[in-house]
């Protein structure tokens, strides 16, 4: 049994156990209720538990046949490196097999030096973005030439948008780092709006956004980004290849188990791809994403 399945089963059993215990305590106190009312209450609680647990269960495996990677596909590794604390050697290892670009958030000068010493600037010689002493630095590294075409202004953290070309296919790639809600509703919503404005002109031009959005899909900021259908989440139900619908990306490496998926891959309406792969890099409190996308009209020829 996979670790993902065990983790999902653990959350389901925890929820069922808590709800069952609460039900027993309530029923014990309300002794005036007749037995059939107690049965009805227990049935309602069980139904509620199933509804809550269902999204946490991995989707059933699907036979997708042999993988065919269309010509011009873009593969990106994205990671919030937590103030430059991520293990660069592990990042370099993950970036070796077919990764075209790397999107990094919270890049510090010391981490930039570590990237250079690890040889990543030789493997990915093209880069745009920023390096800062705080958590605001955001970098894009690429094997193919990059041209910066957009950058948010006035946001808490930096967000950048660049163009590149893979086997003759043009791409718009954005590295995202929105403000977290604990910095206040105004900054949280303003940052998300700035991201939306930055990418709005390119939603029909092979667009991929990756990074730390500091929001789950149900939060208002994410719902606004995807409301008109011009941006879609690769992890949305029914869009992946059955790897599992619930994959929290934060916090990692703490006493609290990961419970929120705040790192995302969003694509324009003319881009397709499977659910991201979620990877662990020591030294950061976020899971990394590996994303592979291709134009929706591509036939792989």
TAKAWO-V166669 format. One line per field, one symbol per residue. ss: DSSP state (H for helix, E for strand, L for the rest). psi: psi as a letter, one per 20 degrees, with the letter a starting at -180 (. if undefined). burial: # if it has 9 or more other ideal C-beta (glycine too) atoms within 8 Angstrom, else .. Layout:
ss->???
psi->???
burial->???
This chain:
ss->LLHHHHHHHHHHHHHHHHHHHHHHHHHHHLLLLLHHHHHHHHHHHHHHHHHHHHLLLLLLLLLLLLLLLLLLLEEEEEEELLLLLLLHHHHHHHHHLLLLEEEEELLLHHHHHHHHHLLHHHHLLEEEELLLLLLLLEEEEELLLLEEEEELLLLLLLLEEEEEEELLEEEEEEEEELLLHHHLHHHHHHHHHHHHHHHHHHLLLLEEEEEELLLLLLLHHHHHHHLLLLEEELLLLLLLLLLLLLLLLELLLLLLLLLELLEEEEEELLEEELLLEEELLLLLLELEEEEEEEELLLLLL
psi->pqhggggghggghggggghgghgggghhhmiiqrhhhhggghhgggggghghhgiipqqqqqoiappooqpjqppppppojmkkiqohghghghignjphqpppqlprhhhgghgghijhighmipqqbqpqhbjippqpqqhqqqppiqpqpjqgrqpqprqrpolipqqpppppnqqqhijqhghghgghhhgghhihijiklmpppqaoilqrhiqgghhhhjhjiipqpijqpihakjiphonqiqqqjrhpqpipniproqqrijqrqrqqppqpoqiqjqqqppppqqphiqjj.
burial->...#####..##..##..##.##..##.....#....#..##..#..##..##...###..........#############.#.#.#.###.##...##########..##.###.#.##.##.#######..########.#.#.#.###..#.##########..#.#########.#.....##########.##..##.###########.#.#.######....#####...##.###########.....#..###########.#.##.##.#..############..#...
